[in-house]
């Protein structure tokens, strides 16, 4: 089944919940960037969280998650929107380490623990909303949990996970976000905390074939859950030859002339999807006519 996410409420609106499968989406990123397992887990976790956080937005709003933890993987950058579309990349995709003490991919070592995590939301207003918090664990789920509490004052639990096959392909990926609304009753908090403590890793649940609805049922109880919406999820980049061409035109006539004289063509590659765009001498000359 293709990736999708669900939005839900629980306990008569006292809890807001999201869950998503992202196996195919993370697989697409893995293939495009040829990420090694630890890098795949770090990028996949961030993309999974990004797509659910994007689903919290409305209309044409979008957001960017930037993770700069000081580790060898370098920058993790993920863009998502309110339509279930997400894209992302890491600076050093061929980053991998031995499994950690828990027998899991050592995402903390790759990400680092000395930097920051920031979220920039473009809500179509004059200024973007930006929230930034220090990295608290490097595991990313805990860091995003801390972000919600500190920057958005919303008590939350973020679970994200990626399992990688021996051949570097993605076996399973997905996640959930549980958010407590103001005025929630204490016994509901206790019940959710107990269930969070007992639930297996999210990636294992997806590997076992559980759907986003079934994951939320395990966390919140079927009788308490109300599914609001189901939305397809996909890796989607907004780049295009036209967009790159407009960027070249904006460089001006002199810069384009230098490209024509030095190389007789221009090449540009998108960071997010690795797509390469080539502009011939003739195309550059035509663009030069439109430049200032």
Legacy VTK file of the C-alpha trace (Angstrom):
# vtk DataFile Version 3.0
C-alpha trace
ASCII
DATASET POLYDATA
POINTS 292 float
0.000 0.000 0.000
1.177 3.517 -0.742
2.227 5.783 2.106
-0.424 7.829 3.858
-1.126 9.635 7.093
-4.174 10.034 9.280
-5.289 12.930 11.446
-7.353 12.059 14.500
-8.804 13.271 17.777
-9.145 11.245 20.958
-11.003 11.577 24.248
-13.536 14.061 22.845
-10.916 16.431 21.504
-8.576 16.347 24.508
-5.879 14.741 22.335
-4.784 15.516 18.775
-3.022 12.673 16.973
-1.224 11.962 13.704
0.295 8.764 12.343
1.932 7.975 9.032
3.589 5.277 6.989
6.521 6.666 4.988
8.350 3.561 3.728
8.032 4.410 0.021
8.697 8.103 0.641
11.922 7.456 2.546
12.877 4.827 -0.067
12.635 7.476 -2.763
14.954 9.766 -0.786
17.363 6.873 -0.154
17.590 6.052 -3.849
17.980 9.670 -4.959
20.723 10.469 -2.455
22.193 6.960 -2.076
22.128 7.295 1.710
23.810 4.664 3.858
21.803 3.105 6.721
22.495 5.558 9.563
22.007 8.540 7.261
18.813 6.923 5.916
17.473 6.607 9.463
18.301 10.228 10.329
16.857 11.649 7.108
13.867 9.289 7.187
12.970 10.166 10.770
13.122 13.888 9.990
11.064 13.497 6.802
8.465 11.418 8.640
8.098 14.061 11.338
8.083 16.758 8.663
5.206 15.247 6.731
3.065 14.974 9.891
3.952 18.510 10.976
3.085 19.698 7.481
-0.321 18.067 7.872
-0.941 20.380 10.834
-0.876 23.319 8.410
-3.610 24.546 6.078
-3.855 25.564 2.423
-0.570 26.472 0.753
1.382 26.778 4.016
4.692 24.931 4.247
7.489 24.342 6.707
11.186 23.572 6.837
12.950 21.509 9.490
16.662 22.161 9.852
18.819 19.919 12.063
22.382 21.026 12.762
23.620 18.767 15.531
27.350 19.101 14.958
27.714 15.435 13.962
29.385 13.897 10.894
26.135 13.729 8.909
26.136 17.532 8.699
22.954 19.454 7.965
19.591 17.686 7.641
17.080 19.798 5.723
13.453 18.785 5.145
10.621 20.693 3.446
6.970 19.689 3.716
3.533 21.133 3.085
-0.112 20.680 4.044
-0.706 18.246 1.145
1.386 15.310 2.349
4.354 16.181 0.149
7.879 16.136 1.572
11.469 16.346 0.343
14.829 16.354 2.119
18.552 15.807 2.042
21.594 15.475 4.300
25.013 17.021 3.712
26.876 13.706 4.012
24.564 10.915 2.799
27.245 8.216 3.004
27.380 8.308 6.812
27.132 5.026 8.720
28.250 3.563 12.052
28.054 0.259 13.871
24.820 -0.375 15.786
24.563 1.252 19.224
24.253 -0.540 22.600
20.531 -1.115 21.995
21.265 -2.808 18.668
19.823 0.116 16.713
21.232 2.439 14.071
23.342 5.047 15.856
21.465 8.142 14.721
22.630 10.134 17.753
26.289 9.657 16.755
25.563 10.722 13.173
23.441 13.753 14.064
25.462 14.974 17.040
24.218 16.599 20.239
25.821 20.036 20.289
23.733 22.040 17.853
20.143 23.044 17.237
16.886 22.046 15.618
14.791 24.748 13.991
11.381 24.820 12.335
10.427 27.614 9.938
6.749 27.884 8.982
5.661 29.842 5.919
2.008 30.556 6.643
1.588 33.103 3.875
2.004 36.012 6.278
4.459 38.881 6.031
6.956 37.109 8.282
7.645 33.420 8.759
7.297 31.771 12.163
10.621 30.380 13.376
11.169 28.179 16.426
14.581 26.901 17.494
15.676 24.592 20.305
18.964 22.956 21.267
19.463 19.314 20.322
18.694 17.304 23.465
19.374 13.729 22.328
20.244 13.520 18.626
17.684 10.732 18.206
15.345 13.297 16.566
12.059 11.990 17.972
13.009 13.245 21.433
14.379 16.458 19.940
11.100 17.162 18.129
9.151 16.339 21.292
11.256 18.957 23.074
10.628 21.416 20.235
6.849 21.145 20.581
6.957 21.635 24.343
9.489 24.481 24.314
8.695 26.374 21.132
4.978 25.744 20.612
3.987 25.112 24.259
2.208 21.921 23.228
2.932 18.800 25.329
3.626 16.158 22.688
5.153 12.775 22.062
6.908 12.222 18.727
7.772 8.695 17.629
9.633 8.221 14.336
11.527 5.213 13.039
13.250 3.679 10.017
14.383 0.098 9.433
17.019 -0.501 6.746
17.687 -3.718 4.818
21.242 -5.159 4.445
21.312 -3.854 0.843
20.658 -0.269 2.102
17.039 -0.258 0.886
14.277 0.833 3.275
12.365 -1.956 5.012
9.900 0.148 7.018
9.431 3.775 8.027
6.771 5.795 9.780
5.800 7.666 12.886
3.222 9.250 15.155
2.695 12.530 16.972
0.411 12.677 20.008
-0.468 16.145 21.347
-2.274 16.975 24.589
-4.773 19.814 24.456
-5.238 22.327 27.298
-7.467 21.039 30.091
-6.905 17.341 29.437
-7.856 15.157 32.406
-5.024 13.678 34.461
-6.202 10.064 34.112
-6.076 10.374 30.313
-2.453 11.596 30.507
-1.538 8.651 32.738
-3.143 6.155 30.365
-1.358 7.598 27.320
2.004 7.646 29.130
1.564 3.978 30.115
0.748 2.975 26.545
3.674 4.985 25.154
5.968 3.161 27.557
4.807 -0.268 26.405
4.458 0.168 22.643
7.182 -1.462 20.459
9.352 0.771 18.231
7.190 2.421 15.579
9.265 1.035 12.693
8.667 -2.522 13.993
4.913 -1.937 14.049
5.015 -0.802 10.430
7.212 -3.757 9.487
4.543 -5.984 11.045
1.988 -4.394 8.724
0.125 -2.110 11.122
-1.646 0.805 9.470
-1.542 4.375 10.813
-5.063 3.841 12.191
-3.986 0.655 14.001
-0.935 2.396 15.467
-3.126 5.153 16.936
-5.549 2.504 18.187
-2.706 0.841 20.098
-1.702 4.179 21.598
-5.100 5.639 22.403
-7.656 2.838 22.326
-10.194 2.255 19.533
-13.125 3.404 21.648
-11.437 6.762 22.307
-10.322 7.483 18.738
-12.002 9.503 16.007
-10.253 9.523 12.604
-10.748 12.899 10.905
-8.848 12.624 7.646
-6.680 10.324 5.566
-4.075 11.863 3.249
-1.587 10.346 0.736
2.104 10.948 1.473
4.852 11.198 -1.147
8.361 12.444 -1.873
7.764 15.471 -4.087
10.277 18.115 -5.107
9.189 21.531 -6.352
12.203 21.997 -8.617
11.821 22.224 -12.413
13.903 23.287 -15.408
11.751 26.406 -15.701
12.406 27.364 -12.078
16.160 26.817 -12.404
16.082 28.773 -15.668
14.406 31.728 -13.968
17.139 31.659 -11.332
19.809 31.805 -14.052
18.011 34.711 -15.761
18.039 36.580 -12.442
21.862 36.404 -12.411
21.992 38.954 -15.221
23.397 39.210 -18.760
27.086 39.342 -17.739
26.928 36.208 -15.605
25.134 34.286 -18.358
27.709 35.505 -20.900
30.461 34.130 -18.655
28.720 30.725 -18.634
28.508 30.757 -22.441
32.179 31.694 -22.864
33.612 29.364 -20.198
31.559 26.182 -20.657
29.205 26.730 -23.566
26.428 25.411 -21.321
25.177 25.456 -17.732
24.462 22.615 -15.308
22.507 22.816 -12.086
21.614 20.100 -9.603
18.818 20.235 -7.022
19.986 19.531 -3.453
16.637 18.043 -2.482
16.116 15.481 -5.245
19.501 15.289 -7.037
17.817 16.000 -10.370
20.297 17.520 -12.823
19.313 20.223 -15.317
21.452 21.083 -18.362
21.056 24.277 -20.400
22.602 24.373 -23.874
24.435 27.371 -25.344
21.336 28.178 -27.387
19.117 28.099 -24.314
21.534 30.349 -22.426
21.594 32.845 -25.295
17.802 32.953 -25.280
17.789 33.446 -21.489
20.359 36.192 -21.857
17.930 38.162 -23.992
15.424 38.116 -21.094
18.014 39.038 -18.471
18.748 42.544 -17.213
LINES 1 293
292 0 1 2 3 4 5 6 7 8 9 10 11 12 13 14 15 16 17 18 19 20 21 22 23 24 25 26 27 28 29 30 31 32 33 34 35 36 37 38 39 40 41 42 43 44 45 46 47 48 49 50 51 52 53 54 55 56 57 58 59 60 61 62 63 64 65 66 67 68 69 70 71 72 73 74 75 76 77 78 79 80 81 82 83 84 85 86 87 88 89 90 91 92 93 94 95 96 97 98 99 100 101 102 103 104 105 106 107 108 109 110 111 112 113 114 115 116 117 118 119 120 121 122 123 124 125 126 127 128 129 130 131 132 133 134 135 136 137 138 139 140 141 142 143 144 145 146 147 148 149 150 151 152 153 154 155 156 157 158 159 160 161 162 163 164 165 166 167 168 169 170 171 172 173 174 175 176 177 178 179 180 181 182 183 184 185 186 187 188 189 190 191 192 193 194 195 196 197 198 199 200 201 202 203 204 205 206 207 208 209 210 211 212 213 214 215 216 217 218 219 220 221 222 223 224 225 226 227 228 229 230 231 232 233 234 235 236 237 238 239 240 241 242 243 244 245 246 247 248 249 250 251 252 253 254 255 256 257 258 259 260 261 262 263 264 265 266 267 268 269 270 271 272 273 274 275 276 277 278 279 280 281 282 283 284 285 286 287 288 289 290 291
